Amino acid sequence: MSDLDSALAAAAADVERLMDVVLPTTGDAEAPLIDAMRYASLGGGKRLRAFLAIQSARLFGVDARCAIRVAAAIEFMHAYSLIHDDLPAMDDSDLRRGRPSCHKAFDEATAILAGDALQSLAFEILTDEGTHERTGVRLQLVRDLAHAVGAGGMAGGQMIDMIGENTALDIGAITRLQRMKTGELFAFSAGAGATLGQAGPRARAALHGFAQEFGLAFQITDDLLDVVGDADTTGKPVGLDAAAGKATFVTILGVERAAEQAGLLVDQAVHALDIFDETADFLRALARRLVDRVN
């Protein structure tokens, strides 16, 4: 196991423990909702966004406990987005992380409520004093996450994605779509450490640049996997974009050019971290690994 693999595993374990604590099982009437929330958020996923938050916080000497709390909030928010993304009204996907999607394991109504509740839980964590002693820092985290997942971010990107099923999108529109749908949450994750550490504008700009290029490279490799991957490896159905008639980076650029573009974006992401010392090496290594993604 490489040093990066060990760091990823340690971060995932730390975040998982906290998520398990803040989302306990219950015997009350709402138990099915809690079960669905736990099903969708615990025991799976690469926790890349959590890792970005934890590693960016290391750059500024932030207390690891604070970083892990923010990372857990991010993962709850991400889980909410996946639940809703898989619904029949959205991407209509029956498989997520190698097992039935939340609406298949439970039902559509419970899945919708689970997503709603996970989103609320993410903000609840961020507003807690345990996340940071300064009220202003907590408010900034809430404000930034709200932007990342709202109409100017993830939700808006999903809307454009749905429009793309019936309207041809050019490369510029697809880039904007993915910067909103995928990139904004990556940007929040990488920037959260700077917020926690009350870093200056230069450091914030560097992390934002890194995350934007990282997020776009991640999405291009995701599009590539939808074409050349297999469901057993990716843990989710493949070929959905083509079946829905969606334009993607791969359908416009082709497999070879899309892969080249992902490599260029990774180089730019790594370059954005030049202002940081070797403490940022795990972020650099994670970006370089994108070009070899299989899931």
LUMZA-68780 format. One record per residue (C-alpha): y, z, x; residue in one letter. Coordinates in Angstrom, 3 decimals. Layout:
N
+----------+----------+----------+---+
!        y !        z !        x ! r !
+----------+----------+----------+---+
!        Y !        Z !        X ! A !
...
+----------+----------+----------+---+
//
This chain:
295
+----------+----------+----------+---+
!        y !        z !        x ! r !
+----------+----------+----------+---+
!    0.000 !    0.000 !    0.000 ! M !
!    3.411 !   -0.990 !    1.374 ! S !
!    6.354 !    1.371 !    1.637 ! D !
!    7.951 !   -0.456 !   -1.296 ! L !
!    4.823 !   -0.045 !   -3.401 ! D !
!    4.755 !    3.666 !   -2.615 ! S !
!    8.435 !    4.036 !   -3.527 ! A !
!    7.939 !    2.115 !   -6.782 ! L !
!    4.923 !    4.249 !   -7.705 ! A !
!    6.740 !    7.498 !   -6.909 ! A !
!    9.786 !    6.513 !   -8.958 ! A !
!    7.629 !    5.418 !  -11.887 ! A !
!    5.707 !    8.715 !  -11.803 ! A !
!    8.899 !   10.803 !  -11.686 ! D !
!   10.426 !    8.930 !  -14.603 ! V !
!    7.213 !    8.995 !  -16.617 ! E !
!    6.960 !   12.785 !  -16.289 ! R !
!   10.455 !   13.268 !  -17.621 ! L !
!    9.953 !   10.764 !  -20.450 ! M !
!    6.814 !   12.619 !  -21.479 ! D !
!    8.706 !   15.925 !  -21.554 ! V !
!   11.679 !   14.708 !  -23.596 ! V !
!    9.452 !   12.911 !  -26.102 ! L !
!    6.766 !   15.466 !  -27.046 ! P !
!    4.137 !   14.890 !  -29.700 ! T !
!    4.526 !   16.661 !  -33.028 ! T !
!    2.408 !   17.600 !  -36.019 ! G !
!    5.294 !   17.175 !  -38.435 ! D !
!    5.638 !   14.431 !  -41.034 ! A !
!    7.473 !   12.136 !  -38.603 ! E !
!    4.505 !   12.184 !  -36.203 ! A !
!    3.721 !    8.441 !  -36.651 ! P !
!    7.250 !    7.607 !  -35.494 ! L !
!    6.927 !    9.788 !  -32.377 ! I !
!    3.501 !    8.307 !  -31.670 ! D !
!    4.940 !    4.791 !  -31.860 ! A !
!    7.829 !    5.744 !  -29.568 ! M !
!    5.424 !    7.166 !  -27.006 ! R !
!    3.082 !    4.193 !  -27.333 ! Y !
!    5.884 !    1.747 !  -26.579 ! A !
!    7.585 !    3.650 !  -23.780 ! S !
!    4.934 !    5.608 !  -21.844 ! L !
!    2.039 !    4.556 !  -19.643 ! G !
!    3.070 !    1.032 !  -18.743 ! G !
!    5.607 !   -1.310 !  -17.257 ! G !
!    6.887 !   -1.845 !  -13.748 ! K !
!    9.910 !    0.477 !  -14.230 ! R !
!   12.064 !   -1.921 !  -12.203 ! L !
!   15.260 !   -0.905 !  -13.987 ! R !
!   14.509 !    2.757 !  -13.387 ! A !
!   13.839 !    1.980 !   -9.733 ! F !
!   17.196 !    0.216 !   -9.424 ! L !
!   18.976 !    3.260 !  -10.840 ! A !
!   17.153 !    5.702 !   -8.562 ! I !
!   17.623 !    3.602 !   -5.442 ! Q !
!   21.290 !    2.895 !   -6.126 ! S !
!   21.845 !    6.632 !   -6.598 ! A !
!   20.313 !    7.249 !   -3.153 ! R !
!   23.084 !    5.150 !   -1.615 ! L !
!   25.614 !    7.805 !   -2.650 ! F !
!   23.576 !   10.972 !   -2.112 ! G !
!   23.183 !   11.666 !   -5.837 ! V !
!   20.890 !   14.512 !   -6.913 ! D !
!   17.528 !   12.891 !   -7.650 ! A !
!   17.203 !   14.874 !  -10.877 ! R !
!   20.333 !   13.251 !  -12.255 ! C !
!   19.175 !    9.784 !  -11.226 ! A !
!   15.775 !   10.288 !  -12.854 ! I !
!   17.415 !   11.298 !  -16.123 ! R !
!   19.477 !    8.104 !  -16.152 ! V !
!   16.380 !    6.115 !  -15.213 ! A !
!   14.485 !    7.619 !  -18.158 ! A !
!   17.324 !    6.699 !  -20.512 ! A !
!   17.199 !    3.140 !  -19.220 ! I !
!   13.454 !    2.919 !  -19.744 ! E !
!   13.728 !    4.222 !  -23.301 ! F !
!   16.417 !    1.623 !  -23.973 ! M !
!   14.289 !   -1.109 !  -22.419 ! H !
!   11.287 !   -0.048 !  -24.515 ! A !
!   13.425 !   -0.304 !  -27.649 ! Y !
!   14.416 !   -3.842 !  -26.712 ! S !
!   10.790 !   -4.876 !  -26.151 ! L !
!    9.680 !   -3.478 !  -29.504 ! I !
!   12.333 !   -5.463 !  -31.356 ! H !
!   11.875 !   -8.551 !  -29.172 ! D !
!    8.180 !   -8.709 !  -30.109 ! D !
!    8.764 !   -8.497 !  -33.874 ! L !
!    7.828 !  -11.485 !  -36.069 ! P !
!   11.527 !  -12.013 !  -36.846 ! A !
!   12.245 !  -12.373 !  -33.118 ! M !
!    9.695 !  -13.710 !  -30.592 ! D !
!    6.646 !  -12.885 !  -32.750 ! D !
!    4.536 !  -11.664 !  -29.837 ! S !
!    1.279 !   -9.806 !  -30.441 ! D !
!    0.779 !   -8.619 !  -26.858 ! L !
!    2.904 !   -6.460 !  -24.578 ! R !
!    1.920 !   -4.939 !  -21.236 ! R !
!   -1.667 !   -6.007 !  -21.771 ! G !
!   -2.143 !   -4.329 !  -25.151 ! R !
!   -1.103 !   -4.899 !  -28.787 ! P !
!    2.652 !   -4.909 !  -29.395 ! S !
!    4.051 !   -1.869 !  -31.184 ! C !
!    4.228 !   -3.593 !  -34.581 ! H !
!    0.591 !   -4.590 !  -34.212 ! K !
!   -0.600 !   -1.148 !  -33.114 ! A !
!    1.334 !    0.499 !  -35.957 ! F !
!    3.257 !   -1.641 !  -38.463 ! D !
!    6.552 !   -3.509 !  -38.559 ! E !
!    8.554 !   -0.792 !  -40.323 ! A !
!    7.354 !    1.920 !  -37.941 ! T !
!    8.047 !   -0.331 !  -34.957 ! A !
!   11.623 !   -0.962 !  -36.101 ! I !
!   12.217 !    2.760 !  -36.554 ! L !
!   10.643 !    3.513 !  -33.172 ! A !
!   13.014 !    1.074 !  -31.506 ! G !
!   16.001 !    2.569 !  -33.307 ! D !
!   15.001 !    6.089 !  -32.300 ! A !
!   14.381 !    5.147 !  -28.662 ! L !
!   17.857 !    3.661 !  -28.452 ! Q !
!   19.340 !    6.875 !  -29.831 ! S !
!   17.277 !    8.960 !  -27.428 ! L !
!   18.633 !    7.013 !  -24.459 ! A !
!   22.210 !    7.915 !  -25.350 ! F !
!   21.212 !   11.506 !  -26.102 ! E !
!   19.881 !   11.850 !  -22.561 ! I !
!   23.020 !   10.390 !  -21.017 ! L !
!   25.316 !   12.778 !  -22.895 ! T !
!   23.370 !   15.870 !  -21.825 ! D !
!   24.985 !   18.045 !  -19.145 ! E !
!   21.798 !   17.820 !  -17.108 ! G !
!   22.581 !   14.172 !  -16.397 ! T !
!   25.893 !   14.967 !  -14.677 ! H !
!   28.219 !   17.943 !  -14.598 ! E !
!   31.327 !   15.810 !  -15.183 ! R !
!   32.020 !   14.785 !  -18.768 ! T !
!   33.884 !   11.697 !  -17.578 ! G !
!   30.862 !   10.447 !  -15.659 ! V !
!   28.600 !   10.911 !  -18.672 ! R !
!   31.073 !    9.074 !  -20.902 ! L !
!   31.229 !    6.200 !  -18.423 ! Q !
!   27.442 !    5.929 !  -18.421 ! L !
!   27.382 !    5.836 !  -22.219 ! V !
!   30.171 !    3.266 !  -22.347 ! R !
!   28.535 !    1.015 !  -19.755 ! D !
!   25.092 !    1.184 !  -21.367 ! L !
!   26.553 !    0.488 !  -24.817 ! A !
!   28.193 !   -2.641 !  -23.417 ! H !
!   25.009 !   -3.734 !  -21.633 ! A !
!   22.918 !   -3.657 !  -24.808 ! V !
!   25.515 !   -4.697 !  -27.394 ! G !
!   26.986 !   -7.971 !  -28.620 ! A !
!   28.362 !   -8.742 !  -25.164 ! G !
!   25.021 !   -8.009 !  -23.532 ! G !
!   21.384 !   -7.795 !  -24.574 ! M !
!   21.818 !   -8.192 !  -28.344 ! A !
!   24.238 !  -11.070 !  -27.941 ! G !
!   21.882 !  -12.761 !  -25.512 ! G !
!   19.014 !  -12.404 !  -27.972 ! Q !
!   21.175 !  -14.040 !  -30.647 ! M !
!   21.826 !  -17.027 !  -28.387 ! I !
!   18.101 !  -17.112 !  -27.577 ! D !
!   17.283 !  -17.394 !  -31.272 ! M !
!   19.891 !  -20.116 !  -31.750 ! I !
!   18.212 !  -21.964 !  -28.893 ! G !
!   15.096 !  -22.419 !  -31.005 ! E !
!   16.964 !  -24.964 !  -33.151 ! N !
!   19.870 !  -26.034 !  -30.944 ! T !
!   19.657 !  -27.644 !  -27.519 ! A !
!   21.112 !  -25.437 !  -24.788 ! L !
!   22.307 !  -26.787 !  -21.464 ! D !
!   21.869 !  -25.010 !  -18.133 ! I !
!   25.240 !  -23.264 !  -18.466 ! G !
!   24.365 !  -21.847 !  -21.879 ! A !
!   20.953 !  -20.719 !  -20.678 ! I !
!   22.494 !  -19.015 !  -17.661 ! T !
!   24.961 !  -17.175 !  -19.901 ! R !
!   22.158 !  -16.255 !  -22.310 ! L !
!   20.053 !  -14.719 !  -19.574 ! Q !
!   22.947 !  -12.942 !  -17.861 ! R !
!   23.578 !  -11.259 !  -21.216 ! M !
!   20.023 !  -10.694 !  -22.439 ! K !
!   18.444 !   -9.649 !  -19.138 ! T !
!   21.142 !   -9.364 !  -16.505 ! G !
!   23.440 !   -6.842 !  -18.177 ! E !
!   20.781 !   -4.114 !  -18.341 ! L !
!   19.836 !   -4.804 !  -14.720 ! F !
!   23.545 !   -4.553 !  -13.851 ! A !
!   23.853 !   -1.236 !  -15.648 ! F !
!   20.753 !    0.064 !  -13.874 ! S !
!   21.997 !   -0.846 !  -10.409 ! A !
!   25.515 !    0.337 !  -11.189 ! G !
!   24.433 !    3.668 !  -12.641 ! A !
!   23.943 !    5.122 !   -9.188 ! G !
!   27.507 !    4.211 !   -8.267 ! A !
!   28.752 !    5.835 !  -11.468 ! T !
!   26.779 !    9.002 !  -10.784 ! L !
!   28.076 !    9.035 !   -7.207 ! G !
!   31.635 !    8.225 !   -8.314 ! Q !
!   31.700 !    5.376 !   -5.824 ! A !
!   34.644 !    3.100 !   -5.136 ! G !
!   35.223 !   -0.427 !   -6.469 ! P !
!   33.823 !   -2.190 !   -3.388 ! R !
!   30.444 !   -0.503 !   -3.695 ! A !
!   30.387 !   -1.060 !   -7.454 ! R !
!   31.176 !   -4.744 !   -7.026 ! A !
!   28.421 !   -5.138 !   -4.440 ! A !
!   25.800 !   -3.560 !   -6.695 ! L !
!   26.979 !   -5.577 !   -9.683 ! H !
!   26.689 !   -8.782 !   -7.678 ! G !
!   23.241 !   -7.810 !   -6.483 ! F !
!   22.057 !   -7.024 !  -10.001 ! A !
!   23.432 !  -10.210 !  -11.553 ! Q !
!   21.642 !  -12.421 !   -9.033 ! E !
!   18.526 !  -10.239 !   -9.165 ! F !
!   18.429 !  -10.422 !  -12.966 ! G !
!   18.790 !  -14.189 !  -13.060 ! L !
!   16.102 !  -14.649 !  -10.400 ! A !
!   13.866 !  -12.302 !  -12.377 ! F !
!   14.339 !  -14.389 !  -15.519 ! Q !
!   13.644 !  -17.674 !  -13.759 ! I !
!   10.381 !  -16.283 !  -12.392 ! T !
!    9.609 !  -15.025 !  -15.914 ! D !
!   10.142 !  -18.554 !  -17.219 ! D !
!    7.896 !  -19.883 !  -14.466 ! L !
!    5.151 !  -17.430 !  -15.404 ! L !
!    5.397 !  -18.574 !  -19.031 ! D !
!    4.461 !  -22.047 !  -17.779 ! V !
!    2.081 !  -21.463 !  -14.871 ! V !
!    0.873 !  -17.882 !  -15.487 ! G !
!   -1.959 !  -16.533 !  -17.611 ! D !
!   -1.953 !  -13.787 !  -20.213 ! A !
!   -4.533 !  -11.652 !  -18.385 ! D !
!   -2.254 !  -11.387 !  -15.360 ! T !
!    1.144 !  -11.236 !  -17.051 ! T !
!    0.046 !   -8.803 !  -19.773 ! G !
!    1.774 !  -10.837 !  -22.475 ! K !
!    1.237 !  -14.232 !  -24.129 ! P !
!    2.255 !  -17.319 !  -22.162 ! V !
!    3.506 !  -20.648 !  -23.440 ! G !
!    5.635 !  -19.046 !  -26.158 ! L !
!    8.859 !  -20.730 !  -25.056 ! D !
!    7.289 !  -24.174 !  -25.143 ! A !
!    5.672 !  -23.488 !  -28.519 ! A !
!    9.052 !  -22.420 !  -29.919 ! A !
!   10.760 !  -25.470 !  -28.423 ! G !
!   13.133 !  -23.341 !  -26.351 ! K !
!   15.015 !  -24.765 !  -23.401 ! A !
!   14.529 !  -22.630 !  -20.294 ! T !
!   15.367 !  -22.892 !  -16.615 ! F !
!   11.936 !  -24.461 !  -16.100 ! V !
!   12.176 !  -27.043 !  -18.885 ! T !
!   15.559 !  -28.193 !  -17.549 ! I !
!   15.032 !  -27.894 !  -13.802 ! L !
!   11.288 !  -28.359 !  -13.545 ! G !
!    8.871 !  -25.957 !  -11.860 ! V !
!    9.743 !  -26.825 !   -8.249 ! E !
!   13.533 !  -26.775 !   -8.628 ! R !
!   13.396 !  -23.590 !  -10.725 ! A !
!   11.385 !  -21.866 !   -8.000 ! A !
!   13.905 !  -23.035 !   -5.387 ! E !
!   16.778 !  -21.723 !   -7.495 ! Q !
!   15.070 !  -18.334 !   -7.814 ! A !
!   14.782 !  -18.201 !   -4.024 ! G !
!   18.472 !  -18.985 !   -3.583 ! L !
!   19.433 !  -16.270 !   -6.063 ! L !
!   17.267 !  -13.747 !   -4.213 ! V !
!   19.054 !  -14.628 !   -0.965 ! D !
!   22.417 !  -14.100 !   -2.674 ! Q !
!   21.257 !  -10.784 !   -4.145 ! A !
!   20.210 !   -9.519 !   -0.739 ! V !
!   23.459 !  -10.723 !    0.815 ! H !
!   25.446 !   -8.748 !   -1.770 ! A !
!   24.018 !   -5.564 !   -0.243 ! L !
!   25.397 !   -6.271 !    3.229 ! D !
!   27.964 !   -3.469 !    2.918 ! I !
!   25.160 !   -0.883 !    2.731 ! F !
!   22.982 !    0.421 !    5.547 ! D !
!   19.196 !    0.662 !    5.674 ! E !
!   19.261 !    3.033 !    2.684 ! T !
!   19.408 !   -0.147 !    0.580 ! A !
!   16.289 !   -1.662 !    2.190 ! D !
!   14.078 !   -0.942 !   -0.819 ! F !
!   16.530 !   -2.846 !   -3.030 ! L !
!   16.449 !   -5.746 !   -0.572 ! R !
!   12.648 !   -5.703 !   -0.450 ! A !
!   12.380 !   -5.591 !   -4.232 ! L !
!   14.594 !   -8.666 !   -4.564 ! A !
!   12.569 !  -10.605 !   -1.986 ! R !
!    9.367 !   -9.744 !   -3.842 ! R !
!   10.595 !  -11.623 !   -6.931 ! L !
!    9.655 !  -14.974 !   -5.461 ! V !
!    5.996 !  -13.839 !   -5.343 ! D !
!    5.852 !  -12.367 !   -8.867 ! R !
!    2.623 !  -12.755 !  -10.838 ! V !
!    3.504 !  -10.489 !  -13.798 ! N !
+----------+----------+----------+---+
//
